Amino acid sequence: MQLKLWISLLALVALVFSVKEAPKSLQIGIKHKVDPPCKRKSKNGDLLSMHYTGTLFDSGEKFDSSLDRNSPFDFTLGAGQVIKGWDQGLLDMCIGEKRKLVIPSHLGYGDRGAGGKIGPGATLVFEVELLDIKNAHEEL
């Protein structure tokens, strides 16, 4: 009888610790750092070329990936062309660097969701790689 109680208690504790709570602020993790450090990091106004894979925080379901299309995504950083979590989370990156961004809803698609795959209030996870800063070559 006591063994069953302990097993039930352990199962309950495991369940409590396995529940992931979505972050309230942007989380930035560096998955691959460039060595030696780069001389030119991404900044607002830069035309970036990225590969990315986006998944839902709650389920891990992939909703989009530039890798599946074998086509990098180009956009101007800080110009409002992408979600706020990208405009903030991709600053100060080096070409070749890889990051993992966990983006809370208010920095993603908010209460409206997007494209049928991203529900209202969804927290997003992006694995990103900076392939090029297209206008950086003009500055060097």
N, CA, C and O atoms as CSV, one atom per row, in Angstrom:
chain,resi,resn,atom,element,x,y,z
A,1,MET,N,N,0.819,-1.184,0.000
A,1,MET,CA,C,0.000,0.000,0.000
A,1,MET,C,C,0.875,1.266,0.000
A,1,MET,O,O,0.632,2.204,-0.759
A,2,GLN,N,N,1.894,1.267,0.868
A,2,GLN,CA,C,2.765,2.427,0.947
A,2,GLN,C,C,3.561,2.599,-0.354
A,2,GLN,O,O,3.833,3.728,-0.763
A,3,LEU,N,N,3.930,1.508,-0.997
A,3,LEU,CA,C,4.661,1.571,-2.260
A,3,LEU,C,C,3.810,2.254,-3.333
A,3,LEU,O,O,4.320,3.070,-4.100
A,4,LYS,N,N,2.532,1.927,-3.390
A,4,LYS,CA,C,1.627,2.554,-4.356
A,4,LYS,C,C,1.519,4.056,-4.103
A,4,LYS,O,O,1.467,4.850,-5.043
A,5,LEU,N,N,1.487,4.430,-2.848
A,5,LEU,CA,C,1.410,5.849,-2.498
A,5,LEU,C,C,2.666,6.586,-2.971
A,5,LEU,O,O,2.569,7.676,-3.535
A,6,TRP,N,N,3.835,5.999,-2.744
A,6,TRP,CA,C,5.095,6.608,-3.180
A,6,TRP,C,C,5.170,6.703,-4.694
A,6,TRP,O,O,5.620,7.718,-5.226
A,7,ILE,N,N,4.741,5.675,-5.387
A,7,ILE,CA,C,4.758,5.688,-6.851
A,7,ILE,C,C,3.831,6.784,-7.367
A,7,ILE,O,O,4.190,7.516,-8.290
A,8,SER,N,N,2.653,6.901,-6.784
A,8,SER,CA,C,1.707,7.953,-7.178
A,8,SER,C,C,2.279,9.340,-6.914
A,8,SER,O,O,2.147,10.243,-7.740
A,9,LEU,N,N,2.911,9.499,-5.766
A,9,LEU,CA,C,3.518,10.782,-5.419
A,9,LEU,C,C,4.640,11.136,-6.390
A,9,LEU,O,O,4.727,12.279,-6.837
A,10,LEU,N,N,5.494,10.181,-6.720
A,10,LEU,CA,C,6.586,10.415,-7.670
A,10,LEU,C,C,6.043,10.767,-9.055
A,10,LEU,O,O,6.585,11.642,-9.731
A,11,ALA,N,N,4.985,10.094,-9.472
A,11,ALA,CA,C,4.375,10.382,-10.766
A,11,ALA,C,C,3.822,11.799,-10.791
A,11,ALA,O,O,3.961,12.501,-11.793
A,12,LEU,N,N,3.202,12.223,-9.712
A,12,LEU,CA,C,2.655,13.570,-9.613
A,12,LEU,C,C,3.772,14.613,-9.657
A,12,LEU,O,O,3.648,15.623,-10.349
A,13,VAL,N,N,4.841,14.379,-8.938
A,13,VAL,CA,C,5.983,15.300,-8.939
A,13,VAL,C,C,6.589,15.382,-10.339
A,13,VAL,O,O,6.920,16.473,-10.804
A,14,ALA,N,N,6.738,14.245,-11.015
A,14,ALA,CA,C,7.278,14.227,-12.379
A,14,ALA,C,C,6.385,15.018,-13.327
A,14,ALA,O,O,6.882,15.732,-14.198
A,15,LEU,N,N,5.089,14.896,-13.165
A,15,LEU,CA,C,4.148,15.623,-14.004
A,15,LEU,C,C,4.266,17.132,-13.786
A,15,LEU,O,O,4.268,17.904,-14.744
A,16,VAL,N,N,4.363,17.535,-12.553
A,16,VAL,CA,C,4.477,18.958,-12.234
A,16,VAL,C,C,5.749,19.548,-12.839
A,16,VAL,O,O,5.717,20.649,-13.388
A,17,PHE,N,N,6.861,18.832,-12.745
A,17,PHE,CA,C,8.129,19.348,-13.259
A,17,PHE,C,C,8.249,19.234,-14.773
A,17,PHE,O,O,9.116,19.878,-15.365
A,18,SER,N,N,7.411,18.438,-15.410
A,18,SER,CA,C,7.484,18.298,-16.857
A,18,SER,C,C,6.684,19.367,-17.583
A,18,SER,O,O,6.868,19.552,-18.786
A,19,VAL,N,N,5.812,20.068,-16.896
A,19,VAL,CA,C,5.010,21.118,-17.511
A,19,VAL,C,C,5.912,22.334,-17.752
A,19,VAL,O,O,6.499,22.888,-16.823
A,20,LYS,N,N,6.006,22.735,-19.036
A,20,LYS,CA,C,6.817,23.894,-19.387
A,20,LYS,C,C,5.944,25.139,-19.339
A,20,LYS,O,O,4.849,25.170,-19.900
A,21,GLU,N,N,6.440,26.145,-18.672
A,21,GLU,CA,C,5.722,27.411,-18.645
A,21,GLU,C,C,6.353,28.335,-19.668
A,21,GLU,O,O,7.574,28.485,-19.721
A,22,ALA,N,N,5.512,28.950,-20.478
A,22,ALA,CA,C,5.995,29.862,-21.506
A,22,ALA,C,C,6.640,31.083,-20.859
A,22,ALA,O,O,6.122,31.608,-19.873
A,23,PRO,N,N,7.762,31.538,-21.405
A,23,PRO,CA,C,8.422,32.717,-20.841
A,23,PRO,C,C,7.611,33.981,-21.099
A,23,PRO,O,O,6.851,34.057,-22.064
A,24,LYS,N,N,7.779,34.950,-20.246
A,24,LYS,CA,C,7.077,36.236,-20.372
A,24,LYS,C,C,7.897,37.253,-21.165
A,24,LYS,O,O,7.370,38.269,-21.618
A,25,SER,N,N,9.196,36.970,-21.328
A,25,SER,CA,C,10.060,37.874,-22.083
A,25,SER,C,C,10.848,37.069,-23.120
A,25,SER,O,O,10.906,35.841,-23.057
A,26,LEU,N,N,11.439,37.767,-24.052
A,26,LEU,CA,C,12.222,37.146,-25.111
A,26,LEU,C,C,13.411,36.383,-24.514
A,26,LEU,O,O,14.146,36.920,-23.685
A,27,GLN,N,N,13.590,35.142,-24.936
A,27,GLN,CA,C,14.726,34.318,-24.512
A,27,GLN,C,C,15.636,34.117,-25.719
A,27,GLN,O,O,15.181,33.683,-26.776
A,28,ILE,N,N,16.915,34.430,-25.564
A,28,ILE,CA,C,17.881,34.296,-26.657
A,28,ILE,C,C,18.979,33.348,-26.223
A,28,ILE,O,O,19.678,33.596,-25.240
A,29,GLY,N,N,19.128,32.257,-26.962
A,29,GLY,CA,C,20.194,31.304,-26.692
A,29,GLY,C,C,21.117,31.215,-27.887
A,29,GLY,O,O,20.649,31.119,-29.021
A,30,ILE,N,N,22.405,31.245,-27.660
A,30,ILE,CA,C,23.375,31.123,-28.757
A,30,ILE,C,C,23.717,29.650,-28.910
A,30,ILE,O,O,24.236,29.019,-27.990
A,31,LYS,N,N,23.416,29.112,-30.092
A,31,LYS,CA,C,23.649,27.692,-30.366
A,31,LYS,C,C,25.005,27.457,-31.033
A,31,LYS,O,O,25.611,26.398,-30.866
A,32,HIS,N,N,25.472,28.446,-31.787
A,32,HIS,CA,C,26.783,28.356,-32.439
A,32,HIS,C,C,27.366,29.759,-32.500
A,32,HIS,O,O,26.793,30.662,-33.110
A,33,LYS,N,N,28.496,29.920,-31.868
A,33,LYS,CA,C,29.183,31.212,-31.846
A,33,LYS,C,C,30.289,31.192,-32.898
A,33,LYS,O,O,30.928,30.164,-33.122
A,34,VAL,N,N,30.503,32.319,-33.529
A,34,VAL,CA,C,31.541,32.439,-34.547
A,34,VAL,C,C,32.874,32.672,-33.856
A,34,VAL,O,O,32.974,33.486,-32.938
A,35,ASP,N,N,33.899,31.950,-34.303
A,35,ASP,CA,C,35.228,32.079,-33.724
A,35,ASP,C,C,36.236,32.244,-34.850
A,35,ASP,O,O,36.285,31.363,-35.709
A,36,PRO,N,N,37.026,33.272,-34.919
A,36,PRO,CA,C,37.133,34.366,-33.953
A,36,PRO,C,C,35.923,35.289,-34.062
A,36,PRO,O,O,35.191,35.248,-35.051
A,37,PRO,N,N,35.716,36.122,-33.039
A,37,PRO,CA,C,34.574,37.039,-33.065
A,37,PRO,C,C,34.564,37.903,-34.328
A,37,PRO,O,O,35.614,38.322,-34.814
A,38,CYS,N,N,33.377,38.160,-34.843
A,38,CYS,CA,C,33.276,38.931,-36.089
A,38,CYS,C,C,33.527,40.419,-35.829
A,38,CYS,O,O,33.419,40.903,-34.703
A,39,LYS,N,N,33.860,41.116,-36.896
A,39,LYS,CA,C,34.104,42.548,-36.799
A,39,LYS,C,C,32.826,43.339,-37.035
A,39,LYS,O,O,32.728,44.502,-36.644
A,40,ARG,N,N,31.847,42.707,-37.674
A,40,ARG,CA,C,30.603,43.415,-38.036
A,40,ARG,C,C,29.400,42.600,-37.578
A,40,ARG,O,O,29.163,41.501,-38.079
A,41,LYS,N,N,28.643,43.135,-36.629
A,41,LYS,CA,C,27.451,42.472,-36.120
A,41,LYS,C,C,26.207,43.139,-36.702
A,41,LYS,O,O,26.239,44.300,-37.109
A,42,SER,N,N,25.119,42.385,-36.732
A,42,SER,CA,C,23.867,42.907,-37.282
A,42,SER,C,C,23.348,44.072,-36.444
A,42,SER,O,O,23.476,44.092,-35.220
A,43,LYS,N,N,22.758,45.043,-37.147
A,43,LYS,CA,C,22.177,46.211,-36.477
A,43,LYS,C,C,20.931,46.636,-37.251
A,43,LYS,O,O,20.716,46.215,-38.388
A,44,ASN,N,N,20.126,47.468,-36.623
A,44,ASN,CA,C,18.924,47.972,-37.279
A,44,ASN,C,C,19.281,48.637,-38.604
A,44,ASN,O,O,20.252,49.388,-38.698
A,45,GLY,N,N,18.474,48.345,-39.629
A,45,GLY,CA,C,18.716,48.891,-40.967
A,45,GLY,C,C,19.460,47.931,-41.871
A,45,GLY,O,O,19.513,48.153,-43.081
A,46,ASP,N,N,20.035,46.872,-41.324
A,46,ASP,CA,C,20.763,45.881,-42.126
A,46,ASP,C,C,19.801,44.982,-42.888
A,46,ASP,O,O,18.734,44.630,-42.385
A,47,LEU,N,N,20.186,44.615,-44.100
A,47,LEU,CA,C,19.456,43.623,-44.881
A,47,LEU,C,C,20.062,42.258,-44.554
A,47,LEU,O,O,21.181,41.947,-44.963
A,48,LEU,N,N,19.297,41.444,-43.804
A,48,LEU,CA,C,19.783,40.148,-43.347
A,48,LEU,C,C,19.249,39.028,-44.235
A,48,LEU,O,O,18.142,39.107,-44.768
A,49,SER,N,N,20.051,38.001,-44.379
A,49,SER,CA,C,19.651,36.770,-45.050
A,49,SER,C,C,19.754,35.655,-44.019
A,49,SER,O,O,20.829,35.390,-43.481
A,50,MET,N,N,18.618,34.999,-43.749
A,50,MET,CA,C,18.523,34.029,-42.650
A,50,MET,C,C,17.958,32.694,-43.130
A,50,MET,O,O,17.183,32.630,-44.084
A,51,HIS,N,N,18.369,31.641,-42.444
A,51,HIS,CA,C,17.624,30.382,-42.466
A,51,HIS,C,C,16.973,30.259,-41.098
A,51,HIS,O,O,17.545,30.676,-40.092
A,52,TYR,N,N,15.769,29.682,-41.064
A,52,TYR,CA,C,15.051,29.546,-39.802
A,52,TYR,C,C,14.120,28.349,-39.839
A,52,TYR,O,O,13.701,27.888,-40.901
A,53,THR,N,N,13.810,27.864,-38.650
A,53,THR,CA,C,12.746,26.887,-38.451
A,53,THR,C,C,11.934,27.360,-37.264
A,53,THR,O,O,12.477,27.618,-36.189
A,54,GLY,N,N,10.624,27.473,-37.463
A,54,GLY,CA,C,9.728,27.929,-36.414
A,54,GLY,C,C,8.860,26.802,-35.899
A,54,GLY,O,O,8.266,26.057,-36.678
A,55,THR,N,N,8.789,26.679,-34.576
A,55,THR,CA,C,7.943,25.668,-33.941
A,55,THR,C,C,7.106,26.324,-32.847
A,55,THR,O,O,7.421,27.413,-32.365
A,56,LEU,N,N,6.028,25.632,-32.466
A,56,LEU,CA,C,5.191,26.105,-31.371
A,56,LEU,C,C,5.787,25.637,-30.053
A,56,LEU,O,O,6.162,24.472,-29.920
A,57,PHE,N,N,5.877,26.524,-29.089
A,57,PHE,CA,C,6.463,26.218,-27.785
A,57,PHE,C,C,5.718,25.082,-27.092
A,57,PHE,O,O,6.340,24.165,-26.556
A,58,ASP,N,N,4.385,25.140,-27.103
A,58,ASP,CA,C,3.582,24.169,-26.360
A,58,ASP,C,C,3.676,22.754,-26.905
A,58,ASP,O,O,3.790,21.800,-26.136
A,59,SER,N,N,3.629,22.606,-28.229
A,59,SER,CA,C,3.561,21.268,-28.830
A,59,SER,C,C,4.838,20.833,-29.537
A,59,SER,O,O,5.046,19.642,-29.767
A,60,GLY,N,N,5.700,21.799,-29.886
A,60,GLY,CA,C,6.896,21.484,-30.654
A,60,GLY,C,C,6.611,21.306,-32.135
A,60,GLY,O,O,7.514,20.967,-32.900
A,61,GLU,N,N,5.363,21.531,-32.555
A,61,GLU,CA,C,4.976,21.360,-33.958
A,61,GLU,C,C,5.610,22.441,-34.824
A,61,GLU,O,O,5.535,23.628,-34.506
A,62,LYS,N,N,6.241,22.015,-35.933
A,62,LYS,CA,C,6.850,22.959,-36.866
A,62,LYS,C,C,5.753,23.633,-37.677
A,62,LYS,O,O,4.858,22.966,-38.196
A,63,PHE,N,N,5.824,24.962,-37.786
A,63,PHE,CA,C,4.841,25.686,-38.595
A,63,PHE,C,C,5.447,26.322,-39.834
A,63,PHE,O,O,4.716,26.682,-40.757
A,64,ASP,N,N,6.779,26.469,-39.879
A,64,ASP,CA,C,7.411,27.054,-41.060
A,64,ASP,C,C,8.917,26.832,-40.992
A,64,ASP,O,O,9.495,26.721,-39.911
A,65,SER,N,N,9.547,26.767,-42.177
A,65,SER,CA,C,11.002,26.636,-42.240
A,65,SER,C,C,11.504,27.061,-43.614
A,65,SER,O,O,11.014,26.586,-44.638
A,66,SER,N,N,12.475,27.950,-43.625
A,66,SER,CA,C,13.117,28.326,-44.889
A,66,SER,C,C,13.953,27.168,-45.423
A,66,SER,O,O,14.185,27.071,-46.628
A,67,LEU,N,N,14.401,26.297,-44.535
A,67,LEU,CA,C,15.207,25.143,-44.954
A,67,LEU,C,C,14.389,24.179,-45.811
A,67,LEU,O,O,14.913,23.578,-46.749
A,68,ASP,N,N,13.096,24.033,-45.484
A,68,ASP,CA,C,12.234,23.157,-46.283
A,68,ASP,C,C,12.099,23.657,-47.716
A,68,ASP,O,O,11.927,22.861,-48.638
A,69,ARG,N,N,12.175,24.962,-47.904
A,69,ARG,CA,C,12.080,25.562,-49.243
A,69,ARG,C,C,13.456,25.730,-49.884
A,69,ARG,O,O,13.560,26.087,-51.057
A,70,ASN,N,N,14.509,25.470,-49.111
A,70,ASN,CA,C,15.886,25.687,-49.556
A,70,ASN,C,C,16.057,27.117,-50.087
A,70,ASN,O,O,16.713,27.354,-51.102
A,71,SER,N,N,15.444,28.053,-49.364
A,71,SER,CA,C,15.466,29.447,-49.781
A,71,SER,C,C,15.586,30.339,-48.551
A,71,SER,O,O,14.654,30.417,-47.750
A,72,PRO,N,N,16.725,31.013,-48.394
A,72,PRO,CA,C,16.874,31.921,-47.251
A,72,PRO,C,C,15.838,33.033,-47.285
A,72,PRO,O,O,15.312,33.381,-48.342
A,73,PHE,N,N,15.555,33.581,-46.115
A,73,PHE,CA,C,14.593,34.671,-45.960
A,73,PHE,C,C,15.377,35.962,-45.786
A,73,PHE,O,O,16.238,36.053,-44.911
A,74,ASP,N,N,15.087,36.960,-46.610
A,74,ASP,CA,C,15.760,38.256,-46.545
A,74,ASP,C,C,14.791,39.316,-46.028
A,74,ASP,O,O,13.625,39.341,-46.422
A,75,PHE,N,N,15.268,40.182,-45.154
A,75,PHE,CA,C,14.457,41.267,-44.616
A,75,PHE,C,C,15.379,42.314,-44.007
A,75,PHE,O,O,16.558,42.061,-43.761
A,76,THR,N,N,14.820,43.485,-43.772
A,76,THR,CA,C,15.570,44.575,-43.144
A,76,THR,C,C,15.292,44.569,-41.650
A,76,THR,O,O,14.143,44.686,-41.222
A,77,LEU,N,N,16.346,44.432,-40.861
A,77,LEU,CA,C,16.236,44.372,-39.409
A,77,LEU,C,C,15.787,45.722,-38.849
A,77,LEU,O,O,16.318,46.768,-39.222
A,78,GLY,N,N,14.805,45.682,-37.950
A,78,GLY,CA,C,14.339,46.889,-37.278
A,78,GLY,C,C,13.355,47.717,-38.072
A,78,GLY,O,O,12.979,48.808,-37.644
A,79,ALA,N,N,12.927,47.215,-39.234
A,79,ALA,CA,C,12.013,47.981,-40.086
A,79,ALA,C,C,10.558,47.542,-39.925
A,79,ALA,O,O,9.684,48.028,-40.644
A,80,GLY,N,N,10.290,46.630,-38.991
A,80,GLY,CA,C,8.924,46.170,-38.782
A,80,GLY,C,C,8.445,45.195,-39.843
A,80,GLY,O,O,7.240,44.982,-39.981
A,81,GLN,N,N,9.364,44.595,-40.599
A,81,GLN,CA,C,8.997,43.625,-41.635
A,81,GLN,C,C,8.763,42.234,-41.063
A,81,GLN,O,O,8.193,41.369,-41.728
A,82,VAL,N,N,9.204,42.026,-39.834
A,82,VAL,CA,C,9.074,40.740,-39.157
A,82,VAL,C,C,8.491,40.976,-37.763
A,82,VAL,O,O,8.309,42.123,-37.354
A,83,ILE,N,N,8.203,39.916,-37.043
A,83,ILE,CA,C,7.669,40.067,-35.689
A,83,ILE,C,C,8.708,40.749,-34.788
A,83,ILE,O,O,9.911,40.683,-35.040
A,84,LYS,N,N,8.220,41.391,-33.752
A,84,LYS,CA,C,9.096,42.147,-32.841
A,84,LYS,C,C,10.163,41.261,-32.200
A,84,LYS,O,O,11.281,41.717,-31.961
A,85,GLY,N,N,9.833,40.016,-31.924
A,85,GLY,CA,C,10.806,39.102,-31.333
A,85,GLY,C,C,12.015,38.875,-32.217
A,85,GLY,O,O,13.121,38.668,-31.719
A,86,TRP,N,N,11.810,38.913,-33.536
A,86,TRP,CA,C,12.942,38.811,-34.458
A,86,TRP,C,C,13.721,40.119,-34.478
A,86,TRP,O,O,14.949,40.107,-34.395
A,87,ASP,N,N,13.026,41.245,-34.587
A,87,ASP,CA,C,13.729,42.535,-34.625
A,87,ASP,C,C,14.606,42.729,-33.389
A,87,ASP,O,O,15.670,43.343,-33.473
A,88,GLN,N,N,14.168,42.214,-32.252
A,88,GLN,CA,C,14.965,42.328,-31.023
A,88,GLN,C,C,15.997,41.207,-30.896
A,88,GLN,O,O,17.139,41.454,-30.507
A,89,GLY,N,N,15.604,40.000,-31.218
A,89,GLY,CA,C,16.442,38.830,-30.971
A,89,GLY,C,C,17.562,38.590,-31.962
A,89,GLY,O,O,18.443,37.765,-31.717
A,90,LEU,N,N,17.537,39.305,-33.088
A,90,LEU,CA,C,18.567,39.103,-34.113
A,90,LEU,C,C,19.586,40.235,-34.161
A,90,LEU,O,O,20.437,40.272,-35.051
A,91,LEU,N,N,19.503,41.151,-33.215
A,91,LEU,CA,C,20.504,42.221,-33.120
A,91,LEU,C,C,21.843,41.645,-32.653
A,91,LEU,O,O,21.885,40.680,-31.890
A,92,ASP,N,N,22.914,42.240,-33.116
A,92,ASP,CA,C,24.283,41.894,-32.688
A,92,ASP,C,C,24.682,40.459,-33.027
A,92,ASP,O,O,25.436,39.833,-32.283
A,93,MET,N,N,24.180,39.938,-34.144
A,93,MET,CA,C,24.583,38.598,-34.599
A,93,MET,C,C,25.733,38.716,-35.587
A,93,MET,O,O,25.880,39.718,-36.287
A,94,CYS,N,N,26.541,37.668,-35.622
A,94,CYS,CA,C,27.615,37.550,-36.598
A,94,CYS,C,C,27.178,36.598,-37.716
A,94,CYS,O,O,26.377,35.691,-37.488
A,95,ILE,N,N,27.702,36.808,-38.909
A,95,ILE,CA,C,27.436,35.878,-40.001
A,95,ILE,C,C,27.942,34.498,-39.581
A,95,ILE,O,O,29.075,34.356,-39.121
A,96,GLY,N,N,27.091,33.489,-39.744
A,96,GLY,CA,C,27.422,32.123,-39.350
A,96,GLY,C,C,26.932,31.756,-37.959
A,96,GLY,O,O,26.929,30.579,-37.600
A,97,GLU,N,N,26.519,32.735,-37.175
A,97,GLU,CA,C,26.019,32.474,-35.824
A,97,GLU,C,C,24.633,31.845,-35.887
A,97,GLU,O,O,23.837,32.154,-36.774
A,98,LYS,N,N,24.359,30.967,-34.946
A,98,LYS,CA,C,23.045,30.334,-34.822
A,98,LYS,C,C,22.490,30.638,-33.444
A,98,LYS,O,O,23.205,30.583,-32.443
A,99,ARG,N,N,21.199,30.961,-33.405
A,99,ARG,CA,C,20.525,31.255,-32.151
A,99,ARG,C,C,19.210,30.496,-32.053
A,99,ARG,O,O,18.626,30.063,-33.046
A,100,LYS,N,N,18.777,30.357,-30.810
A,100,LYS,CA,C,17.440,29.842,-30.534
A,100,LYS,C,C,16.684,30.955,-29.829
A,100,LYS,O,O,17.096,31.415,-28.764
A,101,LEU,N,N,15.577,31.388,-30.425
A,101,LEU,CA,C,14.745,32.435,-29.860
A,101,LEU,C,C,13.451,31.826,-29.345
A,101,LEU,O,O,12.778,31.096,-30.073
A,102,VAL,N,N,13.098,32.114,-28.113
A,102,VAL,CA,C,11.789,31.747,-27.570
A,102,VAL,C,C,11.050,33.072,-27.406
A,102,VAL,O,O,11.429,33.928,-26.607
A,103,ILE,N,N,9.983,33.209,-28.193
A,103,ILE,CA,C,9.316,34.494,-28.336
A,103,ILE,C,C,7.913,34.437,-27.739
A,103,ILE,O,O,7.054,33.705,-28.231
A,104,PRO,N,N,7.683,35.216,-26.672
A,104,PRO,CA,C,6.335,35.241,-26.095
A,104,PRO,C,C,5.353,35.882,-27.068
A,104,PRO,O,O,5.736,36.619,-27.976
A,105,SER,N,N,4.099,35.585,-26.855
A,105,SER,CA,C,3.032,36.021,-27.758
A,105,SER,C,C,3.059,37.512,-28.077
A,105,SER,O,O,2.878,37.894,-29.233
A,106,HIS,N,N,3.278,38.354,-27.083
A,106,HIS,CA,C,3.213,39.802,-27.324
A,106,HIS,C,C,4.343,40.312,-28.229
A,106,HIS,O,O,4.275,41.433,-28.733
A,107,LEU,N,N,5.382,39.489,-28.436
A,107,LEU,CA,C,6.456,39.847,-29.373
A,107,LEU,C,C,6.361,39.025,-30.657
A,107,LEU,O,O,7.214,39.120,-31.540
A,108,GLY,N,N,5.299,38.213,-30.740
A,108,GLY,CA,C,5.048,37.389,-31.925
A,108,GLY,C,C,3.802,37.870,-32.631
A,108,GLY,O,O,3.744,39.005,-33.105
A,109,TYR,N,N,2.791,36.996,-32.702
A,109,TYR,CA,C,1.552,37.331,-33.411
A,109,TYR,C,C,0.406,37.694,-32.471
A,109,TYR,O,O,-0.712,37.940,-32.923
A,110,GLY,N,N,0.677,37.728,-31.162
A,110,GLY,CA,C,-0.298,38.199,-30.194
A,110,GLY,C,C,-1.591,37.408,-30.184
A,110,GLY,O,O,-1.604,36.198,-30.408
A,111,ASP,N,N,-2.668,38.109,-29.921
A,111,ASP,CA,C,-3.979,37.474,-29.791
A,111,ASP,C,C,-4.621,37.144,-31.131
A,111,ASP,O,O,-5.659,36.482,-31.163
A,112,ARG,N,N,-4.030,37.587,-32.238
A,112,ARG,CA,C,-4.628,37.314,-33.545
A,112,ARG,C,C,-4.141,35.993,-34.140
A,112,ARG,O,O,-4.824,35.408,-34.981
A,113,GLY,N,N,-2.952,35.510,-33.707
A,113,GLY,CA,C,-2.401,34.308,-34.321
A,113,GLY,C,C,-1.992,34.595,-35.754
A,113,GLY,O,O,-1.949,35.753,-36.170
A,114,ALA,N,N,-1.688,33.530,-36.522
A,114,ALA,CA,C,-1.273,33.729,-37.914
A,114,ALA,C,C,-1.382,32.437,-38.714
A,114,ALA,O,O,-1.029,31.359,-38.236
A,115,GLY,N,N,-1.869,32.565,-39.914
A,115,GLY,CA,C,-1.825,31.496,-40.897
A,115,GLY,C,C,-2.525,30.195,-40.542
A,115,GLY,O,O,-2.264,29.179,-41.186
A,116,GLY,N,N,-3.379,30.181,-39.574
A,116,GLY,CA,C,-4.086,28.949,-39.233
A,116,GLY,C,C,-3.273,27.966,-38.409
A,116,GLY,O,O,-3.845,27.140,-37.697
A,117,LYS,N,N,-1.963,28.037,-38.490
A,117,LYS,CA,C,-1.102,27.122,-37.727
A,117,LYS,C,C,-0.683,27.706,-36.385
A,117,LYS,O,O,-0.382,26.971,-35.444
A,118,ILE,N,N,-0.665,29.027,-36.305
A,118,ILE,CA,C,-0.242,29.706,-35.082
A,118,ILE,C,C,-1.485,30.294,-34.427
A,118,ILE,O,O,-2.073,31.252,-34.929
A,119,GLY,N,N,-1.873,29.713,-33.308
A,119,GLY,CA,C,-3.085,30.148,-32.622
A,119,GLY,C,C,-2.889,31.424,-31.837
A,119,GLY,O,O,-1.758,31.858,-31.613
A,120,PRO,N,N,-3.992,32.029,-31.416
A,120,PRO,CA,C,-3.918,33.234,-30.583
A,120,PRO,C,C,-3.129,32.973,-29.304
A,120,PRO,O,O,-3.305,31.942,-28.655
A,121,GLY,N,N,-2.268,33.907,-28.954
A,121,GLY,CA,C,-1.504,33.804,-27.714
A,121,GLY,C,C,-0.355,32.806,-27.750
A,121,GLY,O,O,0.192,32.464,-26.702
A,122,ALA,N,N,0.023,32.333,-28.936
A,122,ALA,CA,C,1.064,31.298,-29.044
A,122,ALA,C,C,2.455,31.851,-28.762
A,122,ALA,O,O,2.826,32.928,-29.227
A,123,THR,N,N,3.215,31.077,-27.983
A,123,THR,CA,C,4.642,31.338,-27.792
A,123,THR,C,C,5.371,30.570,-28.886
A,123,THR,O,O,5.047,29.414,-29.160
A,124,LEU,N,N,6.353,31.212,-29.509
A,124,LEU,CA,C,7.046,30.649,-30.665
A,124,LEU,C,C,8.502,30.362,-30.334
A,124,LEU,O,O,9.114,31.029,-29.500
A,125,VAL,N,N,9.045,29.346,-31.013
A,125,VAL,CA,C,10.463,29.007,-30.888
A,125,VAL,C,C,11.049,29.020,-32.297
A,125,VAL,O,O,10.521,28.381,-33.207
A,126,PHE,N,N,12.141,29.752,-32.465
A,126,PHE,CA,C,12.813,29.806,-33.752
A,126,PHE,C,C,14.270,29.400,-33.586
A,126,PHE,O,O,14.971,29.895,-32.704
A,127,GLU,N,N,14.712,28.497,-34.445
A,127,GLU,CA,C,16.132,28.183,-34.613
A,127,GLU,C,C,16.553,28.985,-35.840
A,127,GLU,O,O,16.015,28.768,-36.926
A,128,VAL,N,N,17.501,29.905,-35.690
A,128,VAL,CA,C,17.882,30.801,-36.780
A,128,VAL,C,C,19.385,30.741,-37.031
A,128,VAL,O,O,20.176,30.462,-36.130
A,129,GLU,N,N,19.755,31.012,-38.282
A,129,GLU,CA,C,21.171,31.129,-38.661
A,129,GLU,C,C,21.317,32.337,-39.563
A,129,GLU,O,O,20.612,32.465,-40.564
A,130,LEU,N,N,22.236,33.226,-39.206
A,130,LEU,CA,C,22.509,34.396,-40.037
A,130,LEU,C,C,23.480,33.989,-41.144
A,130,LEU,O,O,24.625,33.625,-40.878
A,131,LEU,N,N,23.007,34.055,-42.383
A,131,LEU,CA,C,23.819,33.658,-43.535
A,131,LEU,C,C,24.624,34.821,-44.104
A,131,LEU,O,O,25.754,34.643,-44.558
A,132,ASP,N,N,24.026,36.021,-44.075
A,132,ASP,CA,C,24.710,37.166,-44.671
A,132,ASP,C,C,24.091,38.464,-44.156
A,132,ASP,O,O,22.904,38.528,-43.835
A,133,ILE,N,N,24.924,39.484,-44.090
A,133,ILE,CA,C,24.467,40.857,-43.889
A,133,ILE,C,C,24.781,41.535,-45.214
A,133,ILE,O,O,25.922,41.922,-45.464
A,134,LYS,N,N,23.774,41.677,-46.055
A,134,LYS,CA,C,23.997,42.047,-47.458
A,134,LYS,C,C,24.572,43.437,-47.640
A,134,LYS,O,O,25.360,43.646,-48.563
A,135,ASN,N,N,24.213,44.400,-46.798
A,135,ASN,CA,C,24.750,45.741,-46.960
A,135,ASN,C,C,26.047,45.950,-46.173
A,135,ASN,O,O,26.641,47.024,-46.262
A,136,ALA,N,N,26.495,44.966,-45.415
A,136,ALA,CA,C,27.727,45.115,-44.623
A,136,ALA,C,C,28.954,45.201,-45.517
A,136,ALA,O,O,29.938,45.852,-45.166
A,137,HIS,N,N,28.898,44.549,-46.667
A,137,HIS,CA,C,30.065,44.537,-47.564
A,137,HIS,C,C,30.352,45.934,-48.109
A,137,HIS,O,O,31.495,46.263,-48.425
A,138,GLU,N,N,29.300,46.752,-48.216
A,138,GLU,CA,C,29.467,48.120,-48.695
A,138,GLU,C,C,30.239,48.967,-47.688
A,138,GLU,O,O,30.910,49.929,-48.062
A,139,GLU,N,N,30.141,48.603,-46.401
A,139,GLU,CA,C,30.772,49.402,-45.343
A,139,GLU,C,C,32.237,49.045,-45.144
A,139,GLU,O,O,33.003,49.852,-44.617
A,140,LEU,N,N,32.637,47.844,-45.560
A,140,LEU,CA,C,34.016,47.387,-45.310
A,140,LEU,C,C,34.991,47.937,-46.310
A,140,LEU,O,O,36.184,47.645,-46.234
